[in-house]
Amino acid sequence: MRADVDVVVVGTGAAGLTGALRAATRGLRVLVLEKDDVVGGTAALTGGGLWAPTNTWLQQAGMADSLEDAQTYLDSTVGERTPRWKQQAFLNGAVAVVDWLATLGVRFARLQGFPDYAPDQPGGRIDGRAIAPKTVKPDVAATVLWPLRQKLPCGDGGPPMPAYDLGGLLVGGRALVGQLLLACAEAGVEIWTSCALLELVVEEGRVVGVVSERGEISSPAGVLLATGGFEHNPAMRAEHQLPFVREGRWSLGVAGNTGDGHRVGLGLGAATDLLEDAWWTPAFQRPDGPSFLLWDRIAPLGFVVDQNGQRWGNEGMAYNEYGQHMRLFPERLPSYQVFDARGLSRYGFAGLRPDQDPTPWVEAGCLRRSETIEGLGIPGLVETTSRWNALAHKGVDEDFGRGSEGSFERQLLAVFLSYGGLAPTSHEFPNPSLAPVDDGPFFAAPVVLGDLGTKGGLVTDDRARVLREDGSVIGGLFAVGNTAASVMGHTYPGPGSCITPGMAFAMAAADTMVET
């Protein structure tokens, strides 16, 4: 048995790297295992936003926020679905982890104006609480990070989200992972890629090591499971989730997320929760793979209908909320986003740029195109389009309130426009969130239920220790990120509600390993 490390971390997403970094900077010898040949997990494919109430960058901007207000917000969104003491541990840990990382050179900036996902709820903020990692500049990427940069995931068949690697820059989730990798290297953390976890080593009821593809490794201080969700494990999805999502076909999580941490934890009698749930999002099948729809629903780019041609909600609602609606009402699957040539030429759609010819997407069966609304072949669509156009010219969505003053989607639209490069700022209709669909040819894009990863997993306490069904602790075993049952319950309160808890509880896990 290899006996020269104190801690084994399994997984190189933001949570795993944070835990490894914390343990190493506190004097422990750390080895990180990654089953894939790339590092970063799904975190490297995201925007890298973190939801951290009262963070330093909010304070520097003169924004009044408090943990009490944030807890009120969690009370009104998450509610009693998860223990309040664990929510409070997250709030305290979120502030602590970003402040600590900043002392190590991991740089952040405020996501200016990016709203909480339910800003109308008590404690919610329309101006948001989110921060994001600063861009890693080309000179740093080229001289220091370049070898590691080649190992960051790019998605299967093309990035499922915007290309966050631009001209040598590392942006978004790749910037977060890249900065954590740099800090880990400086702290002496060792990382093995292409090395899967096979099982845990247990002595006298305590986890003291792992069996990996490269052999057995002792880690007397503990094992931190940060292996992601089980979105690409068809058997687990079939057992725990609804038939139309059980295969993981529409998941945007990296392919290596097959529930390895769940499996070994369950083997030791770990309790589980939220296995039926995921970080849901409406999705669209592009010719090169699935894409999640965020900007495309926020922009004044048509509307969404069910198979009977009827709108069923505010298209601009937060993506997890939208996905939850689709999950609970499967008769809405697939839905269709309907838009026209004017909208496509201004805003693009799902990665189809405004200046691109949509014909290849039409020929691939991804888009329907017709010179008339009737020709799209959706019953009831003519009447729905007529009503939509009247509402758009009026500037008020009387049916579902899309684009109302102070709404989430209107604020987010303003943020996207302010960032530049995503859409023109001119809009000749009364409401910036609404535009009629009356300029052919017309398009209909199937919208299905996708996810960014599963959110159910092993039950843990406020120090990320894995618990049994009776509430007792499995000694030496810790779980974070999507390997653990989410503190957010069935909700998604703000950008980074998935990544930030993983990082906060990973720091708590490392501190616990040091102290024991």
C-alpha positions as CSV (number, residue, x, y, z in Angstrom):
1,M,0.0,0.0,0.0
2,R,1.2,3.4,-0.9
3,A,1.6,5.4,2.4
4,D,3.1,8.8,1.5
5,V,-0.1,10.9,1.3
6,D,-2.5,12.1,4.0
7,V,-5.5,12.8,1.8
8,V,-6.9,11.4,-1.4
9,V,-9.3,13.7,-3.4
10,V,-11.3,12.0,-6.2
11,G,-12.2,14.5,-8.9
12,T,-10.7,17.7,-10.3
13,G,-13.7,20.0,-10.6
14,A,-13.8,23.2,-8.7
15,A,-14.9,21.5,-5.5
16,G,-12.2,18.8,-5.6
17,L,-9.4,21.2,-6.4
18,T,-10.5,23.6,-3.6
19,G,-10.5,20.8,-1.1
20,A,-7.1,19.6,-2.3
21,L,-5.7,23.1,-2.1
22,R,-7.0,23.8,1.4
23,A,-5.6,20.5,2.7
24,A,-2.2,21.1,1.1
25,T,-1.9,24.7,2.4
26,R,-2.6,23.4,5.9
27,G,0.3,21.0,5.7
28,L,-1.3,17.7,4.5
29,R,0.2,15.7,1.6
30,V,-2.5,15.5,-1.0
31,L,-3.1,13.3,-4.1
32,V,-5.9,14.0,-6.5
33,L,-7.3,11.3,-8.7
34,E,-9.1,12.0,-12.0
35,K,-10.6,9.2,-14.1
36,D,-10.6,11.2,-17.3
37,D,-7.6,12.3,-19.3
38,V,-8.7,15.9,-18.8
39,V,-9.2,17.9,-15.6
40,G,-11.9,20.4,-14.5
41,G,-15.0,18.3,-14.8
42,T,-18.3,20.1,-15.7
43,A,-17.1,23.2,-13.8
44,A,-14.6,23.9,-16.6
45,L,-17.5,24.1,-19.1
46,T,-19.6,26.6,-17.1
47,G,-19.5,30.3,-16.8
48,G,-17.7,29.8,-13.5
49,G,-20.0,32.1,-11.5
50,L,-20.2,31.8,-7.7
51,W,-23.1,32.8,-5.5
52,A,-21.6,34.2,-2.4
53,P,-23.7,36.7,-0.4
54,T,-21.9,39.5,1.4
55,N,-18.7,38.8,-0.6
56,T,-15.9,41.4,-0.6
57,W,-16.7,42.5,-4.1
58,L,-20.2,43.4,-3.2
59,Q,-19.0,45.4,-0.3
60,Q,-16.4,47.2,-2.4
61,A,-19.3,48.2,-4.8
62,G,-21.1,49.7,-1.8
63,M,-23.9,47.2,-2.0
64,A,-25.7,46.5,1.3
65,D,-26.1,42.8,1.8
66,S,-26.2,40.6,4.9
67,L,-26.2,36.9,5.7
68,E,-29.6,37.5,7.4
69,D,-31.0,38.7,4.1
70,A,-29.4,35.8,2.2
71,Q,-30.9,33.3,4.7
72,T,-34.3,35.0,4.2
73,Y,-33.9,34.3,0.5
74,L,-33.0,30.7,1.1
75,D,-36.0,30.4,3.4
76,S,-38.2,31.6,0.6
77,T,-36.7,29.5,-2.1
78,V,-35.1,26.3,-0.7
79,G,-37.4,26.4,2.4
80,E,-37.3,23.4,4.7
81,R,-36.3,20.9,2.0
82,T,-32.7,21.0,3.4
83,P,-31.7,21.6,7.1
84,R,-31.5,25.3,7.9
85,W,-28.3,24.7,9.9
86,K,-26.7,23.4,6.7
87,Q,-27.9,26.4,4.7
88,Q,-26.3,28.6,7.3
89,A,-23.1,26.6,7.1
90,F,-23.0,27.1,3.4
91,L,-23.6,30.9,3.7
92,N,-20.7,31.3,6.1
93,G,-18.5,28.9,4.1
94,A,-19.2,30.7,0.8
95,V,-17.9,34.0,2.1
96,A,-14.9,32.3,3.8
97,V,-13.8,30.3,0.7
98,V,-13.8,33.1,-1.8
99,D,-11.9,35.4,0.6
100,W,-9.4,32.7,1.4
101,L,-8.8,31.9,-2.3
102,A,-8.3,35.5,-3.0
103,T,-5.3,35.5,-0.6
104,L,-3.8,32.8,-2.7
105,G,-4.1,34.8,-5.9
106,V,-7.3,33.3,-7.2
107,R,-8.9,36.4,-8.5
108,F,-12.6,37.3,-8.8
109,A,-14.8,40.2,-9.9
110,R,-18.4,41.1,-9.4
111,L,-20.8,39.9,-12.0
112,Q,-22.3,43.4,-12.2
113,G,-26.1,43.4,-12.3
114,F,-26.5,39.6,-12.7
115,P,-29.7,38.9,-10.7
116,D,-30.5,36.3,-8.2
117,Y,-32.7,33.7,-10.0
118,A,-35.8,34.5,-7.9
119,P,-35.3,38.2,-7.2
120,D,-38.9,38.8,-6.4
121,Q,-38.8,36.5,-3.4
122,P,-38.1,37.9,0.1
123,G,-34.4,38.5,0.5
124,G,-33.8,38.2,-3.3
125,R,-31.7,40.8,-5.1
126,I,-32.4,42.1,-8.7
127,D,-28.8,43.4,-8.8
128,G,-27.5,40.0,-7.6
129,R,-24.8,38.6,-5.4
130,A,-22.7,36.7,-8.0
131,I,-19.0,36.9,-8.7
132,A,-16.9,35.3,-11.4
133,P,-13.2,34.4,-11.8
134,K,-11.1,36.9,-13.6
135,T,-9.8,36.0,-17.0
136,V,-6.4,34.3,-17.2
137,K,-4.4,36.5,-19.6
138,P,-2.6,35.0,-22.5
139,D,0.9,35.6,-21.1
140,V,0.0,33.6,-18.0
141,A,-1.7,30.9,-20.0
142,A,1.2,30.6,-22.4
143,T,4.1,30.7,-20.0
144,V,2.7,28.9,-16.9
145,L,-0.7,27.3,-17.6
146,W,-0.3,26.2,-21.2
147,P,0.5,22.5,-20.5
148,L,-2.5,22.3,-18.1
149,R,-4.7,24.2,-20.4
150,Q,-4.5,21.4,-22.9
151,K,-6.1,19.1,-20.4
152,L,-9.3,21.2,-19.8
153,P,-12.4,19.6,-21.3
154,C,-14.0,21.1,-24.4
155,G,-17.2,19.0,-24.5
156,D,-18.2,16.2,-26.7
157,G,-18.5,17.3,-30.3
158,G,-18.0,20.9,-29.4
159,P,-18.5,23.1,-26.2
160,P,-22.1,22.8,-24.9
161,M,-21.8,26.4,-23.8
162,P,-20.1,29.4,-25.3
163,A,-16.4,28.9,-26.1
164,Y,-14.7,30.2,-22.9
165,D,-11.3,29.8,-24.4
166,L,-10.7,32.9,-26.6
167,G,-7.4,33.7,-28.3
168,G,-5.3,32.3,-25.5
169,L,-7.5,33.5,-22.7
170,L,-9.0,31.3,-20.1
171,V,-12.5,32.6,-19.3
172,G,-15.4,31.5,-17.1
173,G,-15.2,28.0,-15.7
174,R,-11.8,27.4,-17.3
175,A,-10.4,30.5,-15.7
176,L,-11.7,29.2,-12.3
177,V,-10.2,25.7,-12.8
178,G,-7.0,27.1,-14.3
179,Q,-6.4,29.4,-11.3
180,L,-7.1,26.6,-8.9
181,L,-4.7,24.3,-10.8
182,L,-2.0,27.0,-10.6
183,A,-2.5,27.4,-6.8
184,C,-2.5,23.6,-6.4
185,A,0.8,23.3,-8.2
186,E,2.3,25.9,-6.0
187,A,1.0,24.1,-2.9
188,G,2.5,20.8,-4.0
189,V,-0.7,19.0,-4.8
190,E,-0.1,15.9,-7.0
191,I,-2.7,15.1,-9.7
192,W,-3.1,11.7,-11.5
193,T,-5.3,11.8,-14.6
194,S,-6.7,8.6,-16.3
195,C,-6.9,7.0,-12.9
196,A,-10.4,5.9,-11.7
197,L,-11.5,5.2,-8.2
198,L,-12.4,1.5,-7.8
199,E,-13.2,1.1,-4.1
200,L,-12.6,2.4,-0.7
201,V,-10.2,0.9,1.9
202,V,-11.8,0.6,5.3
203,E,-10.2,-0.4,8.6
204,E,-12.1,-0.7,11.8
205,G,-15.1,1.1,10.3
206,R,-13.1,4.1,9.0
207,V,-12.1,5.0,5.5
208,V,-8.3,5.1,5.3
209,G,-7.6,4.9,1.6
210,V,-8.7,3.9,-1.8
211,V,-8.1,1.3,-4.5
212,S,-7.5,3.0,-7.8
213,E,-6.6,1.8,-11.3
214,R,-3.0,2.4,-10.3
215,G,-3.2,0.4,-7.1
216,E,-4.0,0.9,-3.4
217,I,-3.3,4.3,-1.8
218,S,-3.5,5.0,1.9
219,S,-4.8,8.3,3.1
220,P,-5.2,8.2,6.9
221,A,-6.6,11.7,7.2
222,G,-9.5,10.9,4.9
223,V,-10.9,10.6,1.3
224,L,-12.8,13.4,-0.3
225,L,-15.3,12.3,-3.0
226,A,-15.8,15.0,-5.6
227,T,-16.7,12.8,-8.6
228,G,-19.6,14.8,-9.9
229,G,-23.1,13.5,-10.5
230,F,-24.4,10.3,-12.2
231,E,-25.9,12.0,-15.2
232,H,-24.1,9.6,-17.6
233,N,-25.0,6.4,-15.7
234,P,-28.1,5.0,-17.5
235,A,-28.8,2.4,-14.8
236,M,-28.8,4.9,-12.0
237,R,-31.0,7.3,-14.0
238,A,-33.4,4.5,-14.9
239,E,-33.6,3.6,-11.2
240,H,-34.0,7.1,-9.7
241,Q,-35.3,9.4,-12.5
242,L,-38.1,9.8,-14.9
243,P,-38.2,7.7,-18.1
244,F,-37.6,10.7,-20.4
245,V,-34.4,11.7,-18.7
246,R,-33.1,8.4,-17.5
247,E,-30.5,7.9,-20.2
248,G,-28.7,11.2,-19.7
249,R,-28.9,11.8,-23.4
250,W,-29.6,15.5,-22.9
251,S,-27.1,16.1,-20.1
252,L,-24.4,18.7,-20.5
253,G,-22.3,17.2,-17.7
254,V,-18.9,15.7,-18.7
255,A,-19.1,12.1,-19.9
256,G,-17.0,10.8,-16.9
257,N,-19.8,11.7,-14.4
258,T,-21.1,8.2,-13.9
259,G,-21.7,8.2,-10.1
260,D,-18.4,6.6,-8.9
261,G,-18.6,8.4,-5.6
262,H,-22.2,7.5,-5.2
263,R,-21.4,3.8,-5.7
264,V,-18.6,3.6,-3.2
265,G,-20.6,5.6,-0.6
266,L,-23.7,3.4,-1.0
267,G,-21.4,0.4,-0.5
268,L,-20.7,1.6,3.0
269,G,-24.3,2.3,3.9
270,A,-24.4,6.0,3.2
271,A,-27.7,7.8,3.2
272,T,-28.8,9.5,0.0
273,D,-31.2,12.3,-0.9
274,L,-32.5,14.1,-4.0
275,L,-31.6,11.3,-6.4
276,E,-34.7,12.1,-8.5
277,D,-33.5,15.7,-9.1
278,A,-30.9,17.5,-11.3
279,W,-29.8,21.0,-12.3
280,W,-32.4,21.1,-15.0
281,T,-32.4,23.3,-18.1
282,P,-34.2,23.5,-21.4
283,A,-32.0,22.1,-24.1
284,F,-31.8,22.0,-27.9
285,Q,-30.1,19.5,-30.2
286,R,-27.6,21.2,-32.5
287,P,-26.0,19.3,-35.3
288,D,-22.8,18.9,-33.2
289,G,-24.5,18.0,-29.9
290,P,-26.9,19.3,-27.2
291,S,-26.9,22.9,-26.1
292,F,-28.7,24.5,-23.2
293,L,-30.9,27.5,-23.8
294,L,-30.4,30.6,-21.6
295,W,-29.8,33.7,-23.7
296,D,-32.0,32.3,-26.5
297,R,-35.1,32.5,-24.2
298,I,-34.2,35.8,-22.6
299,A,-33.6,37.6,-25.9
300,P,-36.6,39.1,-27.8
301,L,-36.4,36.0,-30.0
302,G,-40.0,34.7,-30.3
303,F,-41.8,32.5,-27.9
304,V,-42.2,28.8,-26.8
305,V,-45.2,26.6,-27.3
306,D,-46.2,23.0,-26.5
307,Q,-47.2,20.5,-29.1
308,N,-50.7,22.1,-29.4
309,G,-49.2,25.5,-30.2
310,Q,-50.0,27.0,-26.8
311,R,-47.6,29.0,-24.7
312,W,-47.4,27.6,-21.2
313,G,-45.1,30.0,-19.2
314,N,-42.8,32.9,-19.1
315,E,-40.0,31.9,-21.5
316,G,-37.5,34.0,-19.6
317,M,-37.8,32.3,-16.3
318,A,-34.5,30.9,-14.7
319,Y,-33.4,27.7,-16.5
320,N,-33.8,25.3,-13.5
321,E,-37.3,26.6,-12.9
322,Y,-38.1,26.2,-16.6
323,G,-36.7,22.7,-16.5
324,Q,-38.7,21.8,-13.4
325,H,-41.9,22.8,-15.2
326,M,-40.9,20.5,-18.1
327,R,-40.1,17.7,-15.7
328,L,-43.4,17.9,-13.9
329,F,-45.5,18.2,-17.0
330,P,-44.0,15.8,-19.6
331,E,-46.8,16.4,-21.9
332,R,-45.0,19.6,-22.8
333,L,-42.2,17.6,-24.3
334,P,-41.0,18.5,-26.8
335,S,-41.9,22.2,-26.8
336,Y,-40.9,24.5,-29.7
337,Q,-39.3,27.9,-29.7
338,V,-40.8,29.8,-32.6
339,F,-39.0,32.8,-34.1
340,D,-38.5,34.6,-37.4
341,A,-35.8,35.7,-39.8
342,R,-35.5,39.1,-38.1
343,G,-34.9,37.6,-34.7
344,L,-32.4,35.1,-36.1
345,S,-30.5,37.7,-38.0
346,R,-30.2,39.9,-34.8
347,Y,-29.6,37.4,-32.1
348,G,-28.7,34.0,-33.5
349,F,-30.0,30.9,-31.8
350,A,-28.2,28.2,-29.7
351,G,-24.8,28.9,-31.2
352,L,-26.1,29.6,-34.7
353,R,-24.6,33.0,-35.4
354,P,-26.7,35.8,-36.9
355,D,-24.5,35.8,-40.0
356,Q,-24.7,32.0,-40.5
357,D,-26.9,30.2,-43.0
358,P,-29.4,28.0,-41.1
359,T,-29.8,25.6,-44.0
360,P,-27.4,23.0,-42.6
361,W,-29.3,23.0,-39.3
362,V,-32.6,22.6,-41.2
363,E,-31.3,19.8,-43.3
364,A,-29.9,18.1,-40.2
365,G,-33.5,18.1,-38.7
366,C,-32.6,20.4,-35.9
367,L,-34.8,23.3,-37.1
368,R,-38.1,23.5,-38.9
369,R,-38.2,26.3,-41.5
370,S,-41.2,27.6,-43.5
371,E,-42.3,30.7,-45.4
372,T,-45.5,30.7,-43.4
373,I,-46.5,30.0,-39.8
374,E,-48.8,27.3,-40.9
375,G,-46.0,25.5,-42.7
376,L,-44.2,24.9,-39.4
377,G,-46.8,22.1,-38.8
378,I,-47.8,22.9,-35.2
379,P,-51.5,23.0,-34.4
380,G,-52.9,26.2,-33.0
381,L,-49.7,28.1,-33.8
382,V,-51.3,30.7,-36.1
383,E,-53.7,31.9,-33.4
384,T,-50.9,31.9,-30.7
385,T,-48.6,33.9,-33.0
386,S,-51.3,36.4,-33.7
387,R,-51.9,37.0,-30.0
388,W,-48.1,37.1,-29.3
389,N,-47.6,39.8,-32.0
390,A,-50.4,41.9,-30.6
391,L,-48.9,41.7,-27.1
392,A,-45.4,42.5,-28.4
393,H,-46.7,45.6,-30.2
394,K,-48.4,46.6,-27.0
395,G,-45.3,45.9,-25.0
396,V,-47.1,43.9,-22.3
397,D,-47.2,40.1,-21.9
398,E,-50.7,39.9,-20.4
399,D,-50.6,36.1,-20.3
400,F,-47.3,35.4,-18.4
401,G,-45.7,38.7,-17.6
402,R,-42.6,38.2,-19.6
403,G,-40.4,41.3,-19.6
404,S,-42.3,43.2,-16.9
405,E,-40.4,46.0,-15.2
406,G,-38.0,44.7,-12.6
407,S,-38.3,41.1,-13.7
408,F,-35.5,38.6,-13.7
409,E,-35.5,38.1,-17.5
410,R,-35.5,41.9,-18.2
411,Q,-32.7,42.5,-15.8
412,L,-30.7,39.6,-17.3
413,L,-31.3,40.9,-20.8
414,A,-29.9,44.3,-19.8
415,V,-26.8,42.5,-18.4
416,F,-26.2,40.5,-21.6
417,L,-26.6,43.6,-23.7
418,S,-24.2,45.6,-21.5
419,Y,-21.5,42.9,-21.9
420,G,-21.6,43.6,-25.7
421,G,-21.1,41.4,-28.6
422,L,-24.2,39.3,-27.9
423,A,-26.9,41.4,-29.6
424,P,-27.6,44.9,-30.9
425,T,-28.9,47.4,-28.4
426,S,-31.5,48.8,-30.9
427,H,-35.0,47.6,-30.4
428,E,-38.0,49.3,-32.1
429,F,-40.7,47.7,-30.1
430,P,-42.2,49.1,-26.7
431,N,-40.7,46.3,-24.5
432,P,-37.0,45.3,-24.9
433,S,-37.9,41.7,-24.0
434,L,-40.7,41.3,-26.6
435,A,-40.6,41.3,-30.4
436,P,-43.3,40.1,-32.8
437,V,-42.8,37.1,-35.0
438,D,-43.9,38.4,-38.4
439,D,-40.9,38.5,-40.7
440,G,-40.6,35.2,-42.6
441,P,-39.1,32.7,-43.1
442,F,-40.2,31.3,-39.8
443,F,-38.4,28.7,-37.6
444,A,-39.4,26.2,-34.9
445,A,-36.7,24.6,-32.7
446,P,-37.6,21.6,-30.6
447,V,-37.0,22.3,-26.9
448,V,-36.5,19.3,-24.6
449,L,-35.5,18.7,-20.9
450,G,-31.8,18.7,-20.3
451,D,-29.6,19.1,-17.3
452,L,-26.2,20.4,-16.2
453,G,-25.7,17.4,-14.0
454,T,-27.6,15.5,-11.3
455,K,-27.9,17.1,-7.8
456,G,-28.8,14.1,-5.7
457,G,-26.2,12.2,-3.7
458,L,-24.7,11.2,-0.4
459,V,-26.1,12.9,2.7
460,T,-23.5,15.0,4.5
461,D,-23.2,17.2,7.5
462,D,-22.0,20.8,7.8
463,R,-18.4,19.5,7.5
464,A,-19.1,17.4,4.4
465,R,-18.8,14.2,6.4
466,V,-20.8,11.4,4.8
467,L,-23.7,10.1,7.0
468,R,-25.5,6.8,7.3
469,E,-29.2,6.5,7.4
470,D,-29.2,6.7,11.2
471,G,-27.3,10.0,11.1
472,S,-24.0,8.5,12.2
473,V,-20.7,9.6,10.5
474,I,-18.8,7.3,8.2
475,G,-15.3,8.0,9.5
476,G,-12.8,9.3,7.1
477,L,-15.3,9.8,4.2
478,F,-16.3,13.2,2.8
479,A,-18.4,14.2,-0.2
480,V,-18.9,17.5,-2.0
481,G,-20.3,18.9,-5.2
482,N,-22.8,16.8,-7.1
483,T,-21.6,13.7,-5.3
484,A,-23.4,15.0,-2.2
485,A,-27.1,15.8,-1.9
486,S,-27.4,19.5,-2.7
487,V,-28.0,22.0,0.1
488,M,-30.2,23.9,-2.4
489,G,-32.9,21.2,-2.4
490,H,-35.1,21.4,-5.5
491,T,-34.1,25.0,-6.3
492,Y,-31.4,27.0,-8.0
493,P,-31.3,30.3,-6.1
494,G,-28.6,32.1,-8.1
495,P,-25.6,31.7,-10.5
496,G,-23.1,29.4,-8.9
497,S,-25.6,27.6,-6.6
498,C,-24.0,24.4,-7.7
499,I,-20.3,25.2,-7.7
500,T,-20.1,27.5,-4.7
501,P,-21.5,25.0,-2.1
502,G,-19.1,22.3,-3.4
503,M,-16.1,24.7,-2.8
504,A,-17.4,25.9,0.6
505,F,-18.0,22.4,1.9
506,A,-14.7,21.1,0.4
507,M,-12.8,23.7,2.5
508,A,-14.8,22.5,5.6
509,A,-13.9,18.9,4.8
510,A,-10.2,19.7,4.5
511,D,-10.2,21.7,7.8
512,T,-11.8,18.7,9.5
513,M,-9.2,16.3,8.1
514,V,-6.5,18.6,9.5
515,E,-8.1,18.8,12.9
516,T,-8.6,15.1,13.2
